Every structure is written in C-alpha cells, then in structure tokens.
Amino acid sequence: MNMIETMHLTKEYSDFAAVSDINLHIRKGTVYGFLGPNGAGKSTTMKMFLGLTRPSSGSFTIDGMSHPGDRMKILREVGSFIEAPAFYGNLTGEENLDIIRKILGLPKSSVSDALELTGLTPYRKRLAKKYSLGMKQRLGLAG
C-alpha cells in the first residue's frame, strides 16, 4: 500500500512551474527524502500535501485519503513544519510551548512532557531567539 501517491501533480505560478507533473508512489513504512536545489519544488510539494497551496492540476492521496475532500482528516494524521518553525523570540521555549498548550486545551504537564521527549528540558528557560536551528526544529516538533 502507498502512504503517499501523486498523479501528475503540478503547481504553476503566473510565469513558472514550481512543481511539474510529478508521480510519486511512496510505500507505507518507508522513508523518503526530497533532495534538490533551491527552487526545485520540495517545499511547494509539501505545502500542497498540507493544503497550504492548491495544485494547479493533478491530484494526490495520503494514506488513502484524497485532497481536498479529506483535508481535515489528513491534517489530523500528519505532523509537519516546513523549513524553520516560527516562535516568539523574546519568550522561552517553555513559554512558547505553553501558548500552544493553551490554544489546544492541553494539560500543563504536556509542556514538560514535550520538552523531555525532544531533549529540550535543559534549555526550557532559554529565549527561543537564542536556540540553534536544530533546537528550533526540535521545539517545532515539541509544539
């Protein structure tokens, strides 16, 4: 079974094609990476998968769910951030996660659990703007 499948997926902007007629068949349980130079369409493809931009043509399915009809179901099953996640730089990692926790209505313990899971507990009081890129990515995963 394919976890992700694209059929002639294309994204065109007024003067260029960011993604042109891709056909992917990514099997469940495999690891797949997008490699390519800047402007090759890697981020655009991921944005289409998340419903952040619409394909110009073609289609895709994720775990048997099709877009756009099953977008909310797809989003419930997929976790992603593209490039570096954005945080409030003048707040600590812990404070940033606490904002997310409140928005999602999660218990207070979820912040310390997420920090522990991502290895950020020792840095929880550090301002987010002082985090390295890797730490920001881990904070994004914790969120």
N, CA, C and O atoms as a GROMACS GRO file, in nm:
protein
  572
    1MET      N    1   0.084  -0.119   0.000
    1MET     CA    2   0.000   0.000   0.000
    1MET      C    3   0.088   0.124   0.000
    1MET      O    4   0.190   0.129   0.068
    2ASN      N    5   0.047   0.225  -0.076
    2ASN     CA    6   0.120   0.351  -0.080
    2ASN      C    7   0.066   0.446   0.026
    2ASN      O    8  -0.055   0.465   0.038
    3MET      N    9   0.158   0.505   0.102
    3MET     CA   10   0.120   0.605   0.202
    3MET      C   11   0.092   0.739   0.133
    3MET      O   12  -0.003   0.809   0.168
    4ILE      N   13   0.176   0.773   0.036
    4ILE     CA   14   0.158   0.896  -0.042
    4ILE      C   15   0.163   0.859  -0.189
    4ILE      O   16   0.252   0.786  -0.232
    5GLU      N   17   0.068   0.910  -0.263
    5GLU     CA   18   0.067   0.886  -0.407
    5GLU      C   19   0.024   1.014  -0.476
    5GLU      O   20  -0.078   1.074  -0.442
    6THR      N   21   0.102   1.056  -0.575
    6THR     CA   22   0.066   1.172  -0.654
    6THR      C   23   0.042   1.128  -0.798
    6THR      O   24   0.108   1.037  -0.848
    7MET      N   25  -0.051   1.196  -0.862
    7MET     CA   26  -0.083   1.167  -1.001
    7MET      C   27  -0.077   1.298  -1.080
    7MET      O   28  -0.168   1.381  -1.073
    8HIS      N   29   0.032   1.315  -1.155
    8HIS     CA   30   0.051   1.433  -1.240
    8HIS      C   31   0.038   1.564  -1.162
    8HIS      O   32  -0.018   1.661  -1.211
    9LEU      N   33   0.091   1.565  -1.039
    9LEU     CA   34   0.079   1.682  -0.951
    9LEU      C   35   0.162   1.798  -1.008
    9LEU      O   36   0.281   1.783  -1.037
   10THR      N   37   0.096   1.911  -1.022
   10THR     CA   38   0.158   2.029  -1.082
   10THR      C   39   0.116   2.154  -1.006
   10THR      O   40   0.000   2.167  -0.966
   11LYS      N   41   0.210   2.244  -0.987
   11LYS     CA   42   0.180   2.376  -0.931
   11LYS      C   43   0.249   2.480  -1.016
   11LYS      O   44   0.372   2.486  -1.025
   12GLU      N   45   0.167   2.563  -1.080
   12GLU     CA   46   0.219   2.669  -1.165
   12GLU      C   47   0.184   2.804  -1.107
   12GLU      O   48   0.073   2.826  -1.058
   13TYR      N   49   0.280   2.893  -1.113
   13TYR     CA   50   0.255   3.033  -1.080
   13TYR      C   51   0.251   3.107  -1.214
   13TYR      O   52   0.273   3.046  -1.318
   14SER      N   53   0.224   3.232  -1.212
   14SER     CA   54   0.200   3.303  -1.338
   14SER      C   55   0.308   3.283  -1.443
   14SER      O   56   0.277   3.270  -1.561
   15ASP      N   57   0.434   3.281  -1.402
   15ASP     CA   58   0.540   3.275  -1.503
   15ASP      C   59   0.632   3.153  -1.494
   15ASP      O   60   0.728   3.142  -1.569
   16PHE      N   61   0.602   3.060  -1.402
   16PHE     CA   62   0.686   2.939  -1.396
   16PHE      C   63   0.612   2.824  -1.327
   16PHE      O   64   0.515   2.844  -1.255
   17ALA      N   65   0.663   2.705  -1.352
   17ALA     CA   66   0.608   2.585  -1.288
   17ALA      C   67   0.698   2.548  -1.170
   17ALA      O   68   0.815   2.513  -1.188
   18ALA      N   69   0.644   2.557  -1.049
   18ALA     CA   70   0.721   2.522  -0.929
   18ALA      C   71   0.730   2.370  -0.915
   18ALA      O   72   0.833   2.318  -0.870
   19VAL      N   73   0.624   2.300  -0.952
   19VAL     CA   74   0.618   2.154  -0.949
   19VAL      C   75   0.554   2.111  -1.081
   19VAL      O   76   0.448   2.161  -1.118
   20SER      N   77   0.618   2.021  -1.151
   20SER     CA   78   0.571   1.987  -1.285
   20SER      C   79   0.547   1.837  -1.302
   20SER      O   80   0.641   1.759  -1.316
   21ASP      N   81   0.420   1.799  -1.300
   21ASP     CA   82   0.378   1.664  -1.339
   21ASP      C   83   0.451   1.552  -1.263
   21ASP      O   84   0.504   1.460  -1.324
   22ILE      N   85   0.452   1.561  -1.127
   22ILE     CA   86   0.521   1.456  -1.051
   22ILE      C   87   0.427   1.341  -1.019
   22ILE      O   88   0.309   1.360  -0.989
   23ASN      N   89   0.483   1.222  -1.027
   23ASN     CA   90   0.411   1.099  -0.995
   23ASN      C   91   0.494   1.024  -0.891
   23ASN      O   92   0.593   0.960  -0.924
   24LEU      N   93   0.451   1.033  -0.765
   24LEU     CA   94   0.521   0.964  -0.656
   24LEU      C   95   0.439   0.846  -0.609
   24LEU      O   96   0.316   0.849  -0.611
   25HIS      N   97   0.507   0.743  -0.566
   25HIS     CA   98   0.443   0.625  -0.507
   25HIS      C   99   0.529   0.587  -0.388
   25HIS      O  100   0.626   0.511  -0.402
   26ILE      N  101   0.495   0.638  -0.270
   26ILE     CA  102   0.575   0.617  -0.150
   26ILE      C  103   0.504   0.513  -0.065
   26ILE      O  104   0.395   0.536  -0.013
   27ARG      N  105   0.569   0.399  -0.052
   27ARG     CA  106   0.509   0.287   0.020
   27ARG      C  107   0.505   0.311   0.170
   27ARG      O  108   0.594   0.375   0.226
   28LYS      N  109   0.402   0.260   0.232
   28LYS     CA  110   0.388   0.269   0.377
   28LYS      C  111   0.508   0.201   0.443
   28LYS      O  112   0.550   0.094   0.401
   29GLY      N  113   0.562   0.265   0.546
   29GLY     CA  114   0.674   0.209   0.621
   29GLY      C  115   0.810   0.242   0.565
   29GLY      O  116   0.911   0.198   0.619
   30THR      N  117   0.816   0.319   0.458
   30THR     CA  118   0.945   0.357   0.401
   30THR      C  119   0.977   0.502   0.436
   30THR      O  120   0.889   0.579   0.474
   31VAL      N  121   1.103   0.536   0.423
   31VAL     CA  122   1.148   0.673   0.445
   31VAL      C  123   1.182   0.731   0.309
   31VAL      O  124   1.251   0.668   0.228
   32TYR      N  125   1.135   0.850   0.284
   32TYR     CA  126   1.154   0.913   0.154
   32TYR      C  127   1.203   1.054   0.178
   32TYR      O  128   1.150   1.124   0.265
   33GLY      N  129   1.302   1.097   0.105
   33GLY     CA  130   1.354   1.233   0.119
   33GLY      C  131   1.348   1.309  -0.012
   33GLY      O  132   1.369   1.252  -0.119
   34PHE      N  133   1.319   1.436  -0.002
   34PHE     CA  134   1.324   1.525  -0.119
   34PHE      C  135   1.462   1.589  -0.122
   34PHE      O  136   1.501   1.657  -0.027
   35LEU      N  137   1.534   1.569  -0.228
   35LEU     CA  138   1.664   1.632  -0.246
   35LEU      C  139   1.661   1.715  -0.372
   35LEU      O  140   1.605   1.673  -0.474
   36GLY      N  141   1.722   1.830  -0.368
   36GLY     CA  142   1.728   1.914  -0.486
   36GLY      C  143   1.769   2.055  -0.450
   36GLY      O  144   1.767   2.093  -0.333
   37PRO      N  145   1.807   2.131  -0.549
   37PRO     CA  146   1.850   2.269  -0.524
   37PRO      C  147   1.733   2.358  -0.485
   37PRO      O  148   1.617   2.318  -0.497
   38ASN      N  149   1.764   2.477  -0.437
   38ASN     CA  150   1.660   2.575  -0.407
   38ASN      C  151   1.576   2.596  -0.532
   38ASN      O  152   1.629   2.605  -0.643
   39GLY      N  153   1.446   2.605  -0.514
   39GLY     CA  154   1.356   2.628  -0.625
   39GLY      C  155   1.314   2.503  -0.700
   39GLY      O  156   1.246   2.512  -0.803
   40ALA      N  157   1.352   2.386  -0.649
   40ALA     CA  158   1.319   2.261  -0.719
   40ALA      C  159   1.175   2.215  -0.694
   40ALA      O  160   1.127   2.125  -0.763
   41GLY      N  161   1.106   2.276  -0.598
   41GLY     CA  162   0.967   2.240  -0.572
   41GLY      C  163   0.944   2.155  -0.449
   41GLY      O  164   0.833   2.107  -0.427
   42LYS      N  165   1.047   2.134  -0.368
   42LYS     CA  166   1.034   2.048  -0.249
   42LYS      C  167   0.932   2.106  -0.151
   42LYS      O  168   0.838   2.038  -0.111
   43SER      N  169   0.951   2.231  -0.112
   43SER     CA  170   0.859   2.294  -0.016
   43SER      C  171   0.720   2.311  -0.074
   43SER      O  172   0.621   2.293  -0.004
   44THR      N  173   0.712   2.345  -0.202
   44THR     CA  174   0.582   2.362  -0.266
   44THR      C  175   0.504   2.231  -0.263
   44THR      O  176   0.383   2.231  -0.238
   45THR      N  177   0.572   2.120  -0.288
   45THR     CA  178   0.504   1.989  -0.284
   45THR      C  179   0.451   1.963  -0.143
   45THR      O  180   0.337   1.919  -0.127
   46MET      N  181   0.533   1.988  -0.042
   46MET     CA  182   0.488   1.967   0.096
   46MET      C  183   0.371   2.059   0.130
   46MET      O  184   0.278   2.018   0.199
   47LYS      N  185   0.375   2.182   0.082
   47LYS     CA  186   0.264   2.275   0.108
   47LYS      C  187   0.135   2.226   0.043
   47LYS      O  188   0.027   2.243   0.100
   48MET      N  189   0.146   2.164  -0.074
   48MET     CA  190   0.026   2.106  -0.136
   48MET      C  191  -0.027   1.992  -0.051
   48MET      O  192  -0.148   1.981  -0.031
   49PHE      N  193   0.062   1.905   0.000
   49PHE     CA  194   0.019   1.794   0.084
   49PHE      C  195  -0.056   1.842   0.207
   49PHE      O  196  -0.148   1.774   0.254
   50LEU      N  197  -0.019   1.958   0.261
   50LEU     CA  198  -0.082   2.012   0.382
   50LEU      C  199  -0.202   2.101   0.351
   50LEU      O  200  -0.269   2.149   0.442
   51GLY      N  201  -0.228   2.124   0.223
   51GLY     CA  202  -0.340   2.210   0.187
   51GLY      C  203  -0.309   2.357   0.203
   51GLY      O  204  -0.401   2.439   0.209
   52LEU      N  205  -0.180   2.394   0.210
   52LEU     CA  206  -0.143   2.534   0.225
   52LEU      C  207  -0.138   2.607   0.092
   52LEU      O  208  -0.143   2.730   0.087
   53THR      N  209  -0.130   2.531  -0.015
   53THR     CA  210  -0.142   2.584  -0.151
   53THR      C  211  -0.211   2.478  -0.236
   53THR      O  212  -0.195   2.358  -0.212
   54ARG      N  213  -0.287   2.522  -0.333
   54ARG     CA  214  -0.364   2.428  -0.416
   54ARG      C  215  -0.285   2.388  -0.539
   54ARG      O  216  -0.216   2.471  -0.599
   55PRO      N  217  -0.293   2.262  -0.576
   55PRO     CA  218  -0.231   2.221  -0.702
   55PRO      C  219  -0.300   2.292  -0.819
   55PRO      O  220  -0.420   2.317  -0.816
   56SER      N  221  -0.222   2.322  -0.921
   56SER     CA  222  -0.282   2.376  -1.044
   56SER      C  223  -0.352   2.265  -1.120
   56SER      O  224  -0.455   2.286  -1.182
   57SER      N  225  -0.293   2.145  -1.114
   57SER     CA  226  -0.356   2.028  -1.175
   57SER      C  227  -0.299   1.903  -1.110
   57SER      O  228  -0.202   1.909  -1.034
   58GLY      N  229  -0.359   1.791  -1.140
   58GLY     CA  230  -0.318   1.665  -1.080
   58GLY      C  231  -0.385   1.644  -0.946
   58GLY      O  232  -0.469   1.724  -0.904
   59SER      N  233  -0.347   1.536  -0.880
   59SER     CA  234  -0.408   1.502  -0.753
   59SER      C  235  -0.311   1.421  -0.667
   59SER      O  236  -0.205   1.379  -0.714
   60PHE      N  237  -0.350   1.401  -0.542
   60PHE     CA  238  -0.269   1.318  -0.453
   60PHE      C  239  -0.357   1.256  -0.346
   60PHE      O  240  -0.466   1.306  -0.315
   61THR      N  241  -0.307   1.146  -0.290
   61THR     CA  242  -0.370   1.083  -0.176
   61THR      C  243  -0.265   1.063  -0.068
   61THR      O  244  -0.147   1.044  -0.098
   62ILE      N  245  -0.308   1.067   0.055
   62ILE     CA  246  -0.223   1.038   0.171
   62ILE      C  247  -0.297   0.936   0.254
   62ILE      O  248  -0.406   0.962   0.304
   63ASP      N  249  -0.237   0.819   0.269
   63ASP     CA  250  -0.296   0.708   0.344
   63ASP      C  251  -0.439   0.680   0.296
   63ASP      O  252  -0.529   0.656   0.377
   64GLY      N  253  -0.458   0.682   0.166
   64GLY     CA  254  -0.588   0.654   0.107
   64GLY      C  255  -0.687   0.768   0.110
   64GLY      O  256  -0.797   0.755   0.056
   65MET      N  257  -0.650   0.879   0.173
   65MET     CA  258  -0.739   0.995   0.180
   65MET      C  259  -0.703   1.092   0.068
   65MET      O  260  -0.585   1.115   0.041
   66SER      N  261  -0.803   1.149   0.005
   66SER     CA  262  -0.776   1.238  -0.107
   66SER      C  263  -0.800   1.384  -0.069
   66SER      O  264  -0.883   1.416   0.016
   67HIS      N  265  -0.726   1.468  -0.134
   67HIS     CA  266  -0.735   1.611  -0.115
   67HIS      C  267  -0.818   1.669  -0.227
   67HIS      O  268  -0.802   1.622  -0.340
   68PRO      N  269  -0.904   1.765  -0.209
   68PRO     CA  270  -0.925   1.842  -0.087
   68PRO      C  271  -1.033   1.786   0.006
   68PRO      O  272  -1.046   1.833   0.119
   69GLY      N  273  -1.109   1.689  -0.039
   69GLY     CA  274  -1.221   1.638   0.040
   69GLY      C  275  -1.185   1.590   0.179
   69GLY      O  276  -1.261   1.613   0.274
   70ASP      N  277  -1.071   1.524   0.192
   70ASP     CA  278  -1.030   1.468   0.322
   70ASP      C  279  -0.922   1.551   0.391
   70ASP      O  280  -0.848   1.498   0.475
   71ARG      N  281  -0.911   1.679   0.356
   71ARG     CA  282  -0.801   1.761   0.409
   71ARG      C  283  -0.794   1.757   0.562
   71ARG      O  284  -0.686   1.739   0.618
   72MET      N  285  -0.906   1.775   0.629
   72MET     CA  286  -0.903   1.778   0.776
   72MET      C  287  -0.861   1.642   0.834
   72MET      O  288  -0.790   1.638   0.934
   73LYS      N  289  -0.903   1.534   0.773
   73LYS     CA  290  -0.861   1.401   0.818
   73LYS      C  291  -0.710   1.385   0.798
   73LYS      O  292  -0.641   1.332   0.884
   74ILE      N  293  -0.661   1.431   0.684
   74ILE     CA  294  -0.516   1.424   0.657
   74ILE      C  295  -0.439   1.503   0.762
   74ILE      O  296  -0.340   1.454   0.816
   75LEU      N  297  -0.485   1.625   0.791
   75LEU     CA  298  -0.414   1.709   0.888
   75LEU      C  299  -0.413   1.649   1.028
   75LEU      O  300  -0.320   1.672   1.104
   76ARG      N  301  -0.516   1.573   1.062
   76ARG     CA  302  -0.519   1.508   1.194
   76ARG      C  303  -0.414   1.398   1.204
   76ARG      O  304  -0.371   1.363   1.314
   77GLU      N  305  -0.372   1.344   1.091
   77GLU     CA  306  -0.278   1.232   1.088
   77GLU      C  307  -0.134   1.272   1.057
   77GLU      O  308  -0.042   1.192   1.076
   78VAL      N  309  -0.114   1.394   1.010
   78VAL     CA  310   0.018   1.436   0.963
   78VAL      C  311   0.071   1.547   1.051
   78VAL      O  312  -0.001   1.641   1.085
   79GLY      N  313   0.198   1.537   1.089
   79GLY     CA  314   0.266   1.644   1.159
   79GLY      C  315   0.376   1.696   1.070
   79GLY      O  316   0.453   1.618   1.013
   80SER      N  317   0.385   1.827   1.057
   80SER     CA  318   0.486   1.882   0.967
   80SER      C  319   0.515   2.026   0.999
   80SER      O  320   0.429   2.100   1.048
   81PHE      N  321   0.637   2.066   0.972
   81PHE     CA  322   0.669   2.207   0.959
   81PHE      C  323   0.771   2.218   0.848
   81PHE      O  324   0.858   2.133   0.832
   82ILE      N  325   0.758   2.324   0.772
   82ILE     CA  326   0.842   2.342   0.655
   82ILE      C  327   0.946   2.448   0.688
   82ILE      O  328   0.913   2.558   0.731
   83GLU      N  329   1.073   2.412   0.666
   83GLU     CA  330   1.185   2.498   0.699
   83GLU      C  331   1.190   2.515   0.850
   83GLU      O  332   1.164   2.420   0.923
   84ALA      N  333   1.222   2.633   0.899
   84ALA     CA  334   1.232   2.654   1.044
   84ALA      C  335   1.100   2.707   1.098
   84ALA      O  336   1.043   2.800   1.041
   85PRO      N  337   1.050   2.648   1.206
   85PRO     CA  338   0.924   2.696   1.262
   85PRO      C  339   0.942   2.835   1.324
   85PRO      O  340   1.053   2.871   1.365
   86ALA      N  341   0.837   2.911   1.331
   86ALA     CA  342   0.841   3.046   1.387
   86ALA      C  343   0.796   3.043   1.533
   86ALA      O  344   0.697   2.978   1.568
   87PHE      N  345   0.869   3.115   1.616
   87PHE     CA  346   0.834   3.127   1.757
   87PHE      C  347   0.853   3.271   1.801
   87PHE      O  348   0.915   3.352   1.732
   88TYR      N  349   0.800   3.302   1.917
   88TYR     CA  350   0.823   3.433   1.977
   88TYR      C  351   0.964   3.432   2.035
   88TYR      O  352   0.990   3.363   2.134
   89GLY      N  353   1.054   3.509   1.974
   89GLY     CA  354   1.194   3.507   2.014
   89GLY      C  355   1.221   3.558   2.154
   89GLY      O  356   1.318   3.517   2.216
   90ASN      N  357   1.136   3.646   2.204
   90ASN     CA  358   1.158   3.701   2.337
   90ASN      C  359   1.091   3.621   2.447
   90ASN      O  360   1.089   3.663   2.563
   91LEU      N  361   1.036   3.505   2.411
   91LEU     CA  362   0.982   3.412   2.510
   91LEU      C  363   1.072   3.289   2.513
   91LEU      O  364   1.141   3.259   2.416
   92THR      N  365   1.071   3.220   2.623
   92THR     CA  366   1.149   3.097   2.634
   92THR      C  367   1.083   2.986   2.555
   92THR      O  368   0.967   2.998   2.513
   93GLY      N  369   1.156   2.879   2.535
   93GLY     CA  370   1.098   2.763   2.470
   93GLY      C  371   0.976   2.714   2.546
   93GLY      O  372   0.873   2.680   2.486
   94GLU      N  373   0.989   2.710   2.676
   94GLU     CA  374   0.878   2.665   2.761
   94GLU      C  375   0.756   2.756   2.747
   94GLU      O  376   0.643   2.708   2.740
   95GLU      N  377   0.778   2.887   2.743
   95GLU     CA  378   0.667   2.982   2.729
   95GLU      C  379   0.600   2.969   2.592
   95GLU      O  380   0.477   2.978   2.581
   96ASN      N  381   0.679   2.947   2.489
   96ASN     CA  382   0.622   2.927   2.355
   96ASN      C  383   0.533   2.803   2.354
   96ASN      O  384   0.423   2.806   2.299
   97LEU      N  385   0.581   2.694   2.413
   97LEU     CA  386   0.501   2.572   2.417
   97LEU      C  387   0.376   2.590   2.502
   97LEU      O  388   0.273   2.529   2.475
   98ASP      N  389   0.386   2.672   2.605
   98ASP     CA  390   0.269   2.694   2.690
   98ASP      C  391   0.158   2.767   2.614
   98ASP      O  392   0.040   2.743   2.638
   99ILE      N  393   0.196   2.855   2.524
   99ILE     CA  394   0.095   2.922   2.440
   99ILE      C  395   0.024   2.819   2.353
   99ILE      O  396  -0.098   2.819   2.343
  100ILE      N  397   0.102   2.731   2.290
  100ILE     CA  398   0.043   2.626   2.207
  100ILE      C  399  -0.047   2.536   2.291
  100ILE      O  400  -0.157   2.500   2.249
  101ARG      N  401   0.000   2.502   2.411
  101ARG     CA  402  -0.078   2.416   2.502
  101ARG      C  403  -0.213   2.479   2.533
  101ARG      O  404  -0.315   2.411   2.532
  102LYS      N  405  -0.213   2.609   2.561
  102LYS     CA  406  -0.338   2.677   2.594
  102LYS      C  407  -0.433   2.680   2.475
  102LYS      O  408  -0.553   2.660   2.490
  103ILE      N  409  -0.378   2.706   2.357
  103ILE     CA  410  -0.462   2.708   2.236
  103ILE      C  411  -0.527   2.573   2.213
  103ILE      O  412  -0.644   2.565   2.175
  104LEU      N  413  -0.450   2.467   2.235
  104LEU     CA  414  -0.500   2.331   2.211
  104LEU      C  415  -0.580   2.275   2.327
  104LEU      O  416  -0.640   2.168   2.316
  105GLY      N  417  -0.581   2.346   2.441
  105GLY     CA  418  -0.655   2.299   2.557
  105GLY      C  419  -0.595   2.176   2.622
  105GLY      O  420  -0.667   2.090   2.673
  106LEU      N  421  -0.463   2.166   2.622
  106LEU     CA  422  -0.393   2.050   2.678
  106LEU      C  423  -0.358   2.074   2.824
  106LEU      O  424  -0.355   2.189   2.869
  107PRO      N  425  -0.332   1.967   2.900
  107PRO     CA  426  -0.294   1.984   3.040
  107PRO      C  427  -0.154   2.046   3.051
  107PRO      O  428  -0.073   2.035   2.960
  108LYS      N  429  -0.128   2.111   3.165
  108LYS     CA  430   0.002   2.176   3.187
  108LYS      C  431   0.119   2.079   3.173
  108LYS      O  432   0.227   2.118   3.129
  109SER      N  433   0.097   1.954   3.210
  109SER     CA  434   0.204   1.854   3.204
  109SER      C  435   0.251   1.828   3.062
  109SER      O  436   0.361   1.776   3.042
  110SER      N  437   0.170   1.863   2.962
  110SER     CA  438   0.208   1.835   2.823
  110SER      C  439   0.331   1.915   2.781
  110SER      O  440   0.407   1.870   2.695
  111VAL      N  441   0.353   2.032   2.840
  111VAL     CA  442   0.471   2.112   2.806
  111VAL      C  443   0.598   2.042   2.852
  111VAL      O  444   0.692   2.026   2.774
  112SER      N  445   0.602   1.999   2.977
  112SER     CA  446   0.722   1.930   3.026
  112SER      C  447   0.741   1.796   2.957
  112SER      O  448   0.854   1.755   2.933
  113ASP      N  449   0.632   1.729   2.924
  113ASP     CA  450   0.642   1.602   2.850
  113ASP      C  451   0.705   1.624   2.713
  113ASP      O  452   0.792   1.548   2.671
  114ALA      N  453   0.660   1.729   2.643
  114ALA     CA  454   0.712   1.758   2.508
  114ALA      C  455   0.859   1.800   2.514
  114ALA      O  456   0.938   1.761   2.429
  115LEU      N  457   0.895   1.880   2.614
  115LEU     CA  458   1.035   1.921   2.630
  115LEU      C  459   1.124   1.801   2.657
  115LEU      O  460   1.234   1.791   2.603
  116GLU      N  461   1.078   1.711   2.740
  116GLU     CA  462   1.154   1.590   2.773
  116GLU      C  463   1.170   1.502   2.650
  116GLU      O  464   1.280   1.453   2.621
  117LEU      N  465   1.062   1.482   2.577
  117LEU     CA  466   1.064   1.396   2.459
  117LEU      C  467   1.161   1.446   2.353
  117LEU      O  468   1.223   1.366   2.283
  118THR      N  469   1.175   1.576   2.341
  118THR     CA  470   1.262   1.635   2.238
  118THR      C  471   1.401   1.672   2.290
  118THR      O  472   1.482   1.726   2.214
  119GLY      N  473   1.430   1.644   2.416
  119GLY     CA  474   1.562   1.671   2.471
  119GLY      C  475   1.587   1.818   2.501
  119GLY      O  476   1.702   1.860   2.512
  120LEU      N  477   1.481   1.896   2.515
  120LEU     CA  478   1.498   2.039   2.538
  120LEU      C  479   1.478   2.082   2.683
  120LEU      O  480   1.484   2.202   2.713
  121THR      N  481   1.455   1.988   2.772
  121THR     CA  482   1.433   2.024   2.913
  121THR      C  483   1.544   2.112   2.969
  121THR      O  484   1.514   2.210   3.038
  122PRO      N  485   1.672   2.081   2.944
  122PRO     CA  486   1.778   2.168   2.999
  122PRO      C  487   1.777   2.311   2.943
  122PRO      O  488   1.838   2.400   3.001
  123TYR      N  489   1.708   2.332   2.833
  123TYR     CA  490   1.708   2.463   2.766
  123TYR      C  491   1.571   2.530   2.773
  123TYR      O  492   1.546   2.626   2.700
  124ARG      N  493   1.484   2.480   2.858
  124ARG     CA  494   1.345   2.528   2.860
  124ARG      C  495   1.333   2.676   2.897
  124ARG      O  496   1.237   2.741   2.858
  125LYS      N  497   1.430   2.730   2.972
  125LYS     CA  498   1.425   2.870   3.015
  125LYS      C  499   1.504   2.962   2.922
  125LYS      O  500   1.509   3.083   2.945
  126ARG      N  501   1.565   2.906   2.818
  126ARG     CA  502   1.641   2.986   2.721
  126ARG      C  503   1.544   3.054   2.625
  126ARG      O  504   1.445   2.996   2.582
  127LEU      N  505   1.575   3.181   2.591
  127LEU     CA  506   1.492   3.251   2.494
  127LEU      C  507   1.498   3.179   2.360
  127LEU      O  508   1.604   3.131   2.319
  128ALA      N  509   1.386   3.171   2.293
  128ALA     CA  510   1.379   3.100   2.166
  128ALA      C  511   1.473   3.160   2.063
  128ALA      O  512   1.526   3.087   1.978
  129LYS      N  513   1.497   3.291   2.067
  129LYS     CA  514   1.588   3.353   1.970
  129LYS      C  515   1.733   3.309   1.992
  129LYS      O  516   1.818   3.330   1.905
  130LYS      N  517   1.762   3.250   2.106
  130LYS     CA  518   1.897   3.201   2.136
  130LYS      C  519   1.912   3.052   2.102
  130LYS      O  520   2.020   2.996   2.118
  131TYR      N  521   1.806   2.989   2.055
  131TYR     CA  522   1.812   2.849   2.016
  131TYR      C  523   1.884   2.836   1.882
  131TYR      O  524   1.872   2.922   1.795
  132SER      N  525   1.959   2.729   1.867
  132SER     CA  526   2.018   2.697   1.737
  132SER      C  527   1.906   2.652   1.642
  132SER      O  528   1.793   2.629   1.686
  133LEU      N  529   1.937   2.641   1.512
  133LEU     CA  530   1.836   2.595   1.417
  133LEU      C  531   1.783   2.457   1.456
  133LEU      O  532   1.662   2.434   1.452
  134GLY      N  533   1.872   2.366   1.493
  134GLY     CA  534   1.830   2.232   1.533
  134GLY      C  535   1.740   2.235   1.654
  134GLY      O  536   1.643   2.159   1.662
  135MET      N  537   1.770   2.322   1.750
  135MET     CA  538   1.686   2.333   1.869
  135MET      C  539   1.549   2.391   1.832
  135MET      O  540   1.447   2.350   1.887
  136LYS      N  541   1.547   2.487   1.740
  136LYS     CA  542   1.419   2.543   1.695
  136LYS      C  543   1.335   2.437   1.625
  136LYS      O  544   1.213   2.432   1.641
  137GLN      N  545   1.402   2.352   1.549
  137GLN     CA  546   1.328   2.244   1.484
  137GLN      C  547   1.272   2.146   1.586
  137GLN      O  548   1.159   2.100   1.572
  138ARG      N  549   1.350   2.115   1.689
  138ARG     CA  550   1.300   2.027   1.795
  138ARG      C  551   1.185   2.094   1.871
  138ARG      O  552   1.090   2.028   1.910
  139LEU      N  553   1.195   2.226   1.891
  139LEU     CA  554   1.086   2.298   1.957
  139LEU      C  555   0.960   2.293   1.869
  139LEU      O  556   0.849   2.283   1.920
  140GLY      N  557   0.979   2.299   1.738
  140GLY     CA  558   0.866   2.284   1.646
  140GLY      C  559   0.802   2.148   1.658
  140GLY      O  560   0.679   2.137   1.656
  141LEU      N  561   0.884   2.045   1.670
  141LEU     CA  562   0.830   1.909   1.690
  141LEU      C  563   0.758   1.898   1.823
  141LEU      O  564   0.654   1.835   1.834
  142ALA      N  565   0.815   1.961   1.925
  142ALA     CA  566   0.752   1.959   2.057
  142ALA      C  567   0.614   2.026   2.050
  142ALA      O  568   0.519   1.981   2.114
  143GLY      N  569   0.605   2.134   1.974
  143GLY     CA  570   0.477   2.204   1.957
  143GLY      C  571   0.374   2.118   1.889
  143GLY      O  572   0.261   2.162   1.868
   0.00000   0.00000   0.00000
